[in-house]
Amino acid sequence: MIKERTWISVGDFIDLKFKIKHKGLSGLQSILRFSGQKRSISKWDNVTPSSDFWIVPAVRRRWNEKCTGNPDMEYEDYVVEKLFSKAENLRMLSVGCGTGSRERKFAKYENFSLIEGIDLAPSKIEEARKYASESDLNNIRYYSGDFRSFSFDPDSYDLILFNSSLHHFNGIDQLMRSRVLPMLKQEGYLIIFEFVGPNRLQWTIEQLDYANRLLRKIPDKYKTRSNGTTIKERIYRPGLLRMYLVDPSEAVESQQILPVIHRYLKPIEEKKVGWDILHLHLKDISHNFLSDNEETKSLLCSLFEQENNYIAETGRSDCVFGIYQK
């Protein structure tokens, strides 16, 4: 029987062996040298190409369809078309912006006079500035810093965006009351594309069982890890010790996100995107699903259907796209 909280799991040792082979002991020593926020910054400053589910084009098209109803329409275009098609001089803030891809998509619309992005990782902000300059986007400003303490003008934003970043904050209720709401204009909008599943990725027993049953049915050639030598045989819940050592901000209060937002803002739209099964299933093996051949497409379609069934049966969704109004 799997406990609801796991401090150390078999999967932690498998992941440790994998990281040592790819990054060496120096990569692990750097984790132990840092503490708290510095470990989070170090992780995101040194993110390298991965084999997680977001690299699969079919998965991203699935997200588009869940968010907008159209696999070829990303949510930025949907938001502008739905909320801001006739608006002018809009101001937007993106929190945890990374390399800035979302801001650049909004910035192509003349509706926005200023888009600001902030992120803890300095190297990602440098990339974001470079990409914006190369795209001749003059209505974007990027800042490296902590959103909690950075000086932003109150009552000044028509839109605040959290794209897979809000789940890295603790004290969600206070953050919403003391930072997000005061910065939003009256009737301004909060947009999230967020992980809202179990805190610290402590997957439920039912979720693990469901995902592992599907994994057993997949041919081994699709379960080869990115090191090319080992097969992903089983999905484990990550241990809490590992979660804290690698990135203490990861999913720290993810389960509180929706209750807090519902407490303070009016839902305009809230759509279940999934991730419950695909996130677990495709981690470290997504590179095997990049081909456009019929077998790969058939396997992905089957996985999508199974996740849809899981969501329908349980009413859960680890990822939500939401539009909320002050």
Secondary structure, DSSP 8 states (H G I E B T S, - for coil): ---SS-SS-HHHHHHHHHHHHHHHHHHHHHHHH--THHHHHHHHHT-----SGGG-HHHHHHHHHHHHS-TT--HHHHHHHHH-TT--SEEEEEES-TT-HHHHHHHTSTTEEEEEEEES-HHHHHHHHHHHHHTT-TTEEEEES-TTTS---TT-EEEEEEES-GGG-S-HHHHIIIIIHHHEEEEEEEEEEEE-SSGGG---HHHHHHHHHHHHTS-GGGSB-TTSS-B--------HHHHHHH-TTTTTTGGGHHHHHHHHSEEEEEEEEE-TTHHHHHTTTGGGG---SHHHHHHHHHHHHHHHHHHHHH---SEEEEEEE-
